[in-house]
Amino acid sequence: MTTDPATDPATAPSADPSAAPGNSSRERILARIRAAVADAPDAPEVTRDYLDTHTPDSAMVDLLAENLADYRAVVHRTDSARLAELLMRLLAEHGSRTVLVPPGLPPSWLASADPTRIHDREASTAQELDEVDSVVTACAVAIAETGTIVLDGSPDQGRRRISLVPDHHICVVRAPEQVVASVPQAMPRLDPTRPLTWISGPSATSDIELDRVEGVHGPRTLEVVLVED
């Protein structure tokens, strides 16, 4: 005597609706999760009464400069009156013949600079951007405790790729108004729908033997200008 597996209670398939023919593995897993937590209580509200920094306001700019340097960025400190002169000198010292300029960069910043301006164009190819000697941008915010500069694609910063392809990036930070102490303080200043680029020092990576290689994923040289007025 033979037994039909479809009618034998010992071998019949489970009555779990998630196992119905045609359901994908993803749908079955999600159905089982929903069934398992159906009677679970609601999650409690997240408390936000923790400290978001241990850095006093008076120490933020100095700490930012220290951490940027620790990440091998070159840090310069100046004021608005001497910014154009400093940028001219940095481009000259790098030997830059061309400089990539975001559309909203203040014209006065490069008023004294000699290199040919290359404008940020959507049609520019990666190869064309790679041939540019330097790029100068502003930033959205700078984080002191992590030594991080954040760009958000605003007109004075340009599209993400202009800060990733050229080998030399000069980023201007207005201090202290663009400087915050910590990541929790930075987040409310940023729009998560914008193309955010978080930069902690020049591009670098290390292999399993800790041999450091710079310039793999972005500029080999990052210079940060802190403008303090």
ROLUMVEX-843509 format. One record per residue (C-alpha): x, y, z; residue in one letter. Coordinates in steps of 0.5 Angstrom, whole numbers. Layout:
residues N
VOKE | px | py | pz | res
VOKE | X | Y | Z | a
...
***
This chain:
residues 229
VOKE | px | py | pz | res
VOKE | 0 | 0 | 0 | m
VOKE | 3 | 7 | -2 | t
VOKE | 1 | 13 | 2 | t
VOKE | 0 | 20 | -2 | d
VOKE | 5 | 25 | 1 | p
VOKE | 0 | 31 | 0 | a
VOKE | -6 | 27 | 4 | t
VOKE | -1 | 24 | 10 | d
VOKE | -2 | 28 | 16 | p
VOKE | 5 | 26 | 18 | a
VOKE | 8 | 29 | 11 | t
VOKE | 3 | 34 | 9 | a
VOKE | 6 | 41 | 8 | p
VOKE | 6 | 46 | 14 | s
VOKE | -1 | 51 | 14 | a
VOKE | 4 | 57 | 14 | d
VOKE | 1 | 62 | 9 | p
VOKE | 8 | 64 | 8 | s
VOKE | 10 | 58 | 5 | a
VOKE | 4 | 58 | 0 | a
VOKE | 7 | 57 | -7 | p
VOKE | 9 | 63 | -11 | g
VOKE | 12 | 66 | -5 | n
VOKE | 19 | 68 | -5 | s
VOKE | 24 | 67 | 0 | s
VOKE | 24 | 74 | 2 | r
VOKE | 16 | 74 | 3 | e
VOKE | 16 | 68 | 7 | r
VOKE | 21 | 71 | 12 | i
VOKE | 18 | 77 | 13 | l
VOKE | 11 | 74 | 14 | a
VOKE | 14 | 70 | 19 | r
VOKE | 17 | 76 | 23 | i
VOKE | 11 | 80 | 22 | r
VOKE | 7 | 74 | 26 | a
VOKE | 13 | 73 | 31 | a
VOKE | 12 | 80 | 33 | v
VOKE | 5 | 81 | 32 | a
VOKE | 4 | 82 | 40 | d
VOKE | 10 | 85 | 42 | a
VOKE | 9 | 92 | 45 | p
VOKE | 11 | 98 | 42 | d
VOKE | 18 | 100 | 42 | a
VOKE | 20 | 106 | 47 | p
VOKE | 21 | 113 | 45 | e
VOKE | 29 | 114 | 44 | v
VOKE | 32 | 119 | 50 | t
VOKE | 36 | 124 | 47 | r
VOKE | 38 | 127 | 54 | d
VOKE | 46 | 125 | 53 | y
VOKE | 51 | 130 | 52 | l
VOKE | 53 | 131 | 44 | d
VOKE | 60 | 133 | 46 | t
VOKE | 65 | 134 | 51 | h
VOKE | 69 | 140 | 47 | t
VOKE | 68 | 147 | 49 | p
VOKE | 66 | 152 | 44 | d
VOKE | 73 | 156 | 45 | s
VOKE | 77 | 150 | 43 | a
VOKE | 73 | 147 | 37 | m
VOKE | 77 | 151 | 32 | v
VOKE | 84 | 149 | 35 | d
VOKE | 82 | 142 | 36 | l
VOKE | 79 | 142 | 28 | l
VOKE | 86 | 144 | 26 | a
VOKE | 90 | 139 | 30 | e
VOKE | 85 | 133 | 28 | n
VOKE | 86 | 135 | 20 | l
VOKE | 93 | 135 | 21 | a
VOKE | 93 | 128 | 24 | d
VOKE | 90 | 126 | 18 | y
VOKE | 95 | 129 | 14 | r
VOKE | 91 | 135 | 11 | a
VOKE | 95 | 141 | 11 | v
VOKE | 92 | 147 | 15 | v
VOKE | 93 | 154 | 14 | h
VOKE | 90 | 159 | 18 | r
VOKE | 88 | 166 | 16 | t
VOKE | 83 | 172 | 16 | d
VOKE | 78 | 174 | 10 | s
VOKE | 83 | 180 | 8 | a
VOKE | 88 | 175 | 7 | r
VOKE | 85 | 169 | 4 | l
VOKE | 86 | 171 | -4 | a
VOKE | 93 | 172 | -3 | e
VOKE | 94 | 166 | 1 | l
VOKE | 90 | 162 | -4 | l
VOKE | 94 | 165 | -10 | m
VOKE | 100 | 163 | -6 | r
VOKE | 98 | 156 | -5 | l
VOKE | 96 | 155 | -12 | l
VOKE | 103 | 158 | -14 | a
VOKE | 107 | 153 | -9 | e
VOKE | 103 | 147 | -12 | h
VOKE | 105 | 149 | -19 | g
VOKE | 98 | 149 | -21 | s
VOKE | 96 | 152 | -28 | r
VOKE | 89 | 150 | -28 | t
VOKE | 84 | 151 | -22 | v
VOKE | 77 | 148 | -22 | l
VOKE | 72 | 153 | -20 | v
VOKE | 65 | 151 | -17 | p
VOKE | 59 | 156 | -20 | p
VOKE | 58 | 159 | -13 | g
VOKE | 65 | 160 | -11 | l
VOKE | 66 | 168 | -9 | p
VOKE | 70 | 171 | -14 | p
VOKE | 74 | 175 | -10 | s
VOKE | 77 | 168 | -7 | w
VOKE | 81 | 167 | -13 | l
VOKE | 82 | 175 | -16 | a
VOKE | 89 | 175 | -15 | s
VOKE | 90 | 167 | -17 | a
VOKE | 94 | 166 | -24 | d
VOKE | 92 | 159 | -26 | p
VOKE | 86 | 159 | -32 | t
VOKE | 79 | 158 | -29 | r
VOKE | 76 | 151 | -31 | i
VOKE | 69 | 152 | -29 | h
VOKE | 65 | 146 | -27 | d
VOKE | 61 | 143 | -33 | r
VOKE | 56 | 137 | -33 | e
VOKE | 59 | 135 | -39 | a
VOKE | 66 | 135 | -37 | s
VOKE | 69 | 127 | -37 | t
VOKE | 73 | 124 | -31 | a
VOKE | 79 | 124 | -36 | q
VOKE | 78 | 132 | -37 | e
VOKE | 77 | 133 | -29 | l
VOKE | 83 | 129 | -28 | d
VOKE | 88 | 133 | -32 | e
VOKE | 86 | 139 | -28 | v
VOKE | 91 | 141 | -23 | d
VOKE | 87 | 144 | -17 | s
VOKE | 80 | 145 | -14 | v
VOKE | 78 | 150 | -9 | v
VOKE | 71 | 149 | -6 | t
VOKE | 68 | 152 | 0 | a
VOKE | 64 | 147 | 5 | c
VOKE | 58 | 146 | 9 | a
VOKE | 60 | 144 | 16 | v
VOKE | 67 | 142 | 19 | a
VOKE | 67 | 137 | 25 | i
VOKE | 72 | 138 | 30 | a
VOKE | 73 | 132 | 34 | e
VOKE | 73 | 128 | 28 | t
VOKE | 77 | 132 | 23 | g
VOKE | 72 | 132 | 18 | t
VOKE | 70 | 137 | 13 | i
VOKE | 63 | 135 | 10 | v
VOKE | 61 | 138 | 3 | l
VOKE | 54 | 138 | 1 | d
VOKE | 54 | 140 | -7 | g
VOKE | 52 | 147 | -6 | s
VOKE | 54 | 152 | -11 | p
VOKE | 60 | 154 | -7 | d
VOKE | 62 | 147 | -7 | q
VOKE | 60 | 144 | -14 | g
VOKE | 58 | 137 | -15 | r
VOKE | 61 | 131 | -12 | r
VOKE | 66 | 129 | -17 | r
VOKE | 70 | 135 | -17 | i
VOKE | 73 | 134 | -10 | s
VOKE | 74 | 127 | -12 | l
VOKE | 78 | 127 | -19 | v
VOKE | 83 | 133 | -18 | p
VOKE | 89 | 131 | -15 | d
VOKE | 90 | 137 | -11 | h
VOKE | 84 | 140 | -7 | h
VOKE | 84 | 147 | -3 | i
VOKE | 78 | 147 | 2 | c
VOKE | 76 | 154 | 5 | v
VOKE | 72 | 153 | 12 | v
VOKE | 69 | 159 | 15 | r
VOKE | 71 | 159 | 23 | a
VOKE | 68 | 159 | 28 | p
VOKE | 61 | 159 | 24 | e
VOKE | 62 | 153 | 20 | q
VOKE | 65 | 149 | 25 | v
VOKE | 62 | 144 | 30 | v
VOKE | 65 | 140 | 36 | a
VOKE | 61 | 133 | 34 | s
VOKE | 58 | 129 | 29 | v
VOKE | 51 | 129 | 33 | p
VOKE | 52 | 137 | 32 | q
VOKE | 53 | 137 | 25 | a
VOKE | 47 | 132 | 23 | m
VOKE | 42 | 138 | 24 | p
VOKE | 46 | 142 | 19 | r
VOKE | 46 | 138 | 14 | l
VOKE | 40 | 136 | 9 | d
VOKE | 40 | 128 | 8 | p
VOKE | 37 | 129 | 1 | t
VOKE | 43 | 132 | -2 | r
VOKE | 50 | 129 | -4 | p
VOKE | 54 | 129 | 2 | l
VOKE | 61 | 128 | 2 | t
VOKE | 65 | 127 | 8 | w
VOKE | 72 | 128 | 8 | i
VOKE | 77 | 126 | 13 | s
VOKE | 84 | 128 | 11 | g
VOKE | 87 | 126 | 4 | p
VOKE | 85 | 120 | 0 | s
VOKE | 89 | 114 | 3 | a
VOKE | 88 | 106 | 4 | t
VOKE | 93 | 101 | 7 | s
VOKE | 94 | 94 | 5 | d
VOKE | 94 | 88 | 10 | i
VOKE | 102 | 90 | 11 | e
VOKE | 99 | 97 | 13 | l
VOKE | 103 | 100 | 7 | d
VOKE | 99 | 107 | 6 | r
VOKE | 98 | 109 | -1 | v
VOKE | 95 | 116 | -2 | e
VOKE | 90 | 119 | -8 | g
VOKE | 87 | 112 | -9 | v
VOKE | 79 | 115 | -8 | h
VOKE | 80 | 122 | -8 | g
VOKE | 85 | 128 | -8 | p
VOKE | 93 | 126 | -6 | r
VOKE | 93 | 133 | -3 | t
VOKE | 88 | 136 | 2 | l
VOKE | 89 | 143 | 4 | e
VOKE | 84 | 146 | 9 | v
VOKE | 84 | 154 | 10 | v
VOKE | 81 | 156 | 16 | l
VOKE | 78 | 163 | 15 | v
VOKE | 78 | 166 | 22 | e
VOKE | 75 | 173 | 23 | d
***
